[in-house]
Amino acid sequence: MPSASEPGVETTPQPERPQRSRHIRLFAGAVVVVIVVLAIGQFTGWFQSYHEITTGIGTFVTEVTISGQTTTTSVVVPSESIKGKFPTGQQMYVSFTWSRGPYTTATVTGIEITTPGFIIQQVTPSLPIAAPSTGNIELRIYIKTPSQIYNGPLDYTIYVRATQ
């Protein structure tokens, strides 16, 4: 039997492996890298949008009854304690201490967030909240943030009913 190296014997060339498989492997590797980077970014918050709350602007609306006469006052109080970055579409909370001040009795009857898109989910302790005769009480307001980015103050109103 003649060998392939003998003269006059033709050999069939072996087909070359197509380059496609190499390109497919490179493409698949790139896709895996992108998926890993996106997963790490999502887990660590790299891609998270935040609200920048510059300050809290609280309006205290107080309905005061003195000797049977009821009057309503409104006082605006900026609050530097409500400041920071909060994730979009997530729950955040703000807390502050409150006392009854010069009144014989004082009760928080309602709390409202007036900045569009921010929604109160819970207030602790539950409303109405009577101020203790001495000392302060801590209020905590749990708020759902909007999905669109907001930068600016968080406006809220606290309604108080008091007697003196």
C-alpha positions in Angstrom: 0.0 0.0 0.0 1.4 3.4 -1.0 2.0 5.9 1.8 0.8 9.5 1.6 4.4 10.8 1.3 5.1 8.8 -1.9 5.1 10.7 -5.1 2.0 10.6 -7.2 -0.3 9.9 -4.2 -2.7 12.7 -3.5 -3.7 13.4 0.1 -6.9 15.1 1.1 -6.1 18.2 3.1 -7.5 18.4 6.6 -10.2 21.1 6.8 -9.1 24.1 9.0 -11.2 24.7 12.1 -13.4 27.7 11.5 -12.4 30.9 13.4 -16.0 31.3 14.5 -15.6 29.1 17.6 -12.8 31.4 18.9 -15.0 34.5 18.3 -17.9 32.8 20.1 -15.8 32.0 23.1 -14.5 35.7 23.2 -18.0 37.0 22.9 -19.3 34.6 25.7 -16.5 35.6 27.9 -17.3 39.3 27.4 -20.9 38.7 28.2 -20.0 36.9 31.4 -17.7 39.8 32.5 -20.6 42.3 31.9 -23.1 40.2 33.8 -20.6 39.9 36.8 -19.9 43.7 36.8 -23.7 44.4 36.7 -24.4 42.0 39.5 -21.6 43.5 41.7 -22.8 47.0 40.9 -26.4 46.1 41.8 -25.3 44.4 45.0 -23.0 47.2 46.1 -25.2 50.1 45.1 -23.0 51.4 42.3 -26.0 52.0 40.1 -28.4 53.2 42.8 -29.9 56.6 42.4 -30.2 58.8 45.4 -32.2 61.8 46.7 -30.2 64.5 48.2 -32.2 66.0 51.0 -30.7 69.3 51.9 -32.8 70.1 55.0 -36.1 69.5 56.5 -38.6 72.3 56.6 -41.2 71.6 59.2 -44.4 73.6 59.7 -45.9 73.1 63.1 -49.6 74.0 63.0 -50.8 74.3 66.5 -54.5 74.6 67.5 -54.4 76.1 71.0 -57.3 76.3 73.4 -57.0 78.9 76.1 -59.9 79.5 78.5 -62.3 78.1 75.9 -61.0 80.1 73.0 -59.3 78.2 70.2 -56.6 79.8 68.0 -54.4 78.3 65.4 -50.8 79.2 64.9 -48.3 78.1 62.3 -44.6 78.1 62.8 -42.0 77.1 60.2 -38.9 75.3 61.7 -35.9 74.3 59.5 -34.4 71.0 60.6 -30.8 70.2 59.8 -31.3 66.8 61.3 -33.2 65.7 58.2 -30.3 65.8 55.8 -28.5 63.3 53.6 -28.7 60.9 50.7 -31.6 58.5 50.5 -32.1 55.7 47.9 -34.8 56.2 45.3 -37.9 54.0 45.6 -36.8 52.8 49.1 -38.0 53.4 52.6 -36.2 56.0 54.8 -37.0 57.4 58.2 -36.5 60.6 59.9 -36.7 61.1 63.7 -36.8 64.0 66.0 -37.7 64.7 69.6 -40.7 66.8 70.6 -42.0 68.2 73.9 -45.2 69.9 74.8 -43.4 73.2 75.3 -45.4 75.8 77.3 -48.7 74.0 77.0 -50.6 72.2 79.7 -51.3 69.4 77.3 -50.2 68.8 73.7 -51.0 66.0 71.2 -49.6 65.4 67.7 -52.8 64.7 65.8 -51.3 64.4 62.3 -48.2 64.5 60.2 -48.0 65.2 56.5 -45.2 65.2 53.9 -45.8 68.0 51.4 -42.8 67.3 49.1 -44.3 65.6 46.0 -43.6 61.8 45.7 -42.7 61.2 49.3 -45.3 59.1 51.1 -45.6 58.4 54.8 -45.8 54.7 55.5 -45.7 54.7 59.3 -45.3 56.9 62.3 -44.0 55.6 65.6 -45.4 55.9 68.2 -48.8 55.7 66.5 -50.9 58.9 66.2 -52.3 60.6 68.1 -49.2 61.1 70.3 -49.6 62.9 73.6 -46.5 64.6 74.9 -45.4 63.6 78.4 -45.7 66.0 81.2 -42.0 66.3 81.5 -39.2 65.5 79.0 -39.4 64.7 75.3 -40.8 62.0 73.1 -39.0 60.7 70.0 -41.1 60.6 66.8 -40.0 58.4 63.9 -41.6 58.8 60.5 -41.0 56.1 57.9 -41.2 57.5 54.4 -41.2 55.8 51.0 -39.1 57.8 48.6 -40.2 58.5 44.9 -38.5 56.6 42.1 -37.4 59.8 40.3 -34.4 61.7 41.7 -35.1 64.7 44.0 -32.7 67.2 45.4 -33.9 69.8 47.8 -35.6 70.2 51.2 -38.1 67.7 52.6 -41.2 69.7 53.6 -43.5 68.3 56.3 -46.3 69.6 58.5 -47.0 68.4 62.0 -50.4 69.1 63.4 -50.7 69.7 67.2 -53.7 70.2 69.4 -52.8 71.9 72.8 -54.4 73.5 75.8 -52.9 76.2 78.1 
